[in-house]
Amino acid sequence: MTKSDLIEVVAGKLQIPKGKAEQIVNCIFDSMEESLRRGQRIEIRGFGSFEIRRYKAYEGRNPRTGDPVGVQPKKLPFFKVGKELKERVNAALQHNQSAQRNSGDGLTRPAPSGTSTSPRSKRPRTEASSSSVGSSS
């Protein structure tokens, strides 16, 4: 869901013009951002919490060259999902998965023989490209 999608949902549910819904959404986001800038924690019961996490400086590596690179200390926003939201999402996912299995709609097709799906990519990998280095043939 994008911010535009959220504005449309708010406008539809509250039966208000999109311009007014956009003002409401922007007001909420601006208020949350301002609280985080002040270092305050935001807690929305049943949904989750936002806070600023502080990270110390460390020495990283350039992935291309392997050279050491100094990484400055930083503060980053962090979201922790609430227990109720987690349970509702998991219940909905389990319900959808059982409905798909029972309907036989073919949405969860197995990969063709001799291929596997990489967890990082949606492209299927062939046996040759997924074999481990140093394995004997």
N, C-alpha and C positions, 0 to 999 in steps of 0.2 A: 504494500500500500504506500502510495506517495502522499505528499502533503496535499496535492490537488485532490486526490481521492478522498482524503480525510475531510477536506472542506466540503466536497460534494455530499458525503455521508451526513455531516453535521447539518448542512442546509436542508437535506431531505428529511431527516428525523425531526428537526425543529420547525420545519416548514417556514424557513426564512430565506431571504435572497442570498446568493453565493457571496456577494460582497460583505454582507454582515457576518456570515459564517467564517469568511477569511479573517475578518477582524478578531473574532473570538479565538480562532486557532492561533493566530499570530500573537495575541495577548497572552495566551497560555504559554506558548513556547518562549516568548520574551521574558515572562516572569520566571520560568524555570531556568533559563540561561542566566539571568541576573542573580538568582539565588546561588547557582553553581559558581559564578564569578566571585561572589562574596565568600565562597568556601562552605556554604551551607549545604546540608544533606536534604534531599527531597524524598519523602516517603509517601507513596500512594497505596494505602491499604488494599490488599487483594490484587494489586497489580505489580508493584515492585518499587525499588528505590534507586535513586541516582546519587552518586557522590563523586568527589574528586579524589583520585588516587595519585599519590606522589611517588615518583620513581627517581632513584638516585642516578648520578652519572655513572657510566660504565664504559668499558672499552669493547666496542663491537668489531666486526670484520666486514670489509667490503666483499660481498658475495662473488663478485666478478674476479677481483684480483687477489683476495685473501689478505690484503693489507689491513693493519689495525686502524680503526677509526674511533675517535672519541665521541661519545654520545652524551650530550648535555643533560642535566637533570630536567625533568618535565613533570607537568601535572596533566592528567587526562581524565575526562569524564568516564565513569564506569556505571553500568546498569546491572543490577542484580534482580532477577525475576522473583516475584512473590510466590509463595506456596500455592495460593488459590489459583493464580493464573497458570502456573505450571501444571496443576492438576486438571484444570479445564482444557488446556491445550492437549495434554496427553490423552484425556478421555475422548476428545474429538478425533484425534489421530487414530486411536484404537478403534473407534466406531467406524471411521471411514475405511480403515484397512479391512475390517471384518465384512463391511458391506461390499467392498471390491472383490474379496475372495468368494463371497456368496453369489455375486451377480455373474461372475465369469465373463466380465466385459473385455478381458484381454489387455487391460492397461499395464499389467505387470508381466510383460513377456520375458521369458528367459533369454539370455544372450545366445547368439548362434554358437553352435558347437565349435570348440577351439578358441573361443574368445572369452574374455572376462572384462568387466567394467571397472575402470580405475576409480577409486573413491574421490580423486581430485579432478577427474575429467569425465565428461559425459561421452567421450569417444571410446568405443570398445578397443581393447588392446588384443593383439594376436598373441598366440603362445610364444612366438619367437621374441617379441618385444617385451613380454612380461617375465621371461625366464631370468632366474637370478644369475649374477655374475659368478663365475667359477664353478657352475654346475657341470657335471660330466654328462656327455650325450651318449 
